[in-house]
């Protein structure tokens, strides 16, 4: 016989015991892994995105000069041949947003992105030293 602990919150434990079994594994939502690589000519951002397509992504530069990467995917498994009732049915919804401050020497008009083999890659070219000098601006003191 196992000792039983009595408490006011027994109901959630009943559901956890019923659904947290080896044949019904819980899934934990986590943020995808992100790599940021710097070379002499560019910055490269890699986002792990298995199962995602280019239609699942939105990439923009916001008014605060930040690179905003959003991904969203919905999946619903429809079963037309139902002979019983659902005890548990899985829906999949993934949404993630990451905001990154762009460096001052990033060429914002030249940013490119692509998805291949489950990885979103964003290439952010760097300005040349001459372009950086032009972008530098002195503020007049009045």
Secondary structure, DSSP 4 states (H G I P E B T S, - for coil): -------TTHHHHHHHHHH-BTTB------PPPEEEEE-SSEEEEEEE-TT--GGGEEEEE-TTSEEEEEEEEEEE---S---S--S---EEEEEEEEEEEPPTTB-GGG-EEEEETTEEEEEEEBPPHHHHHHH--PPPP-
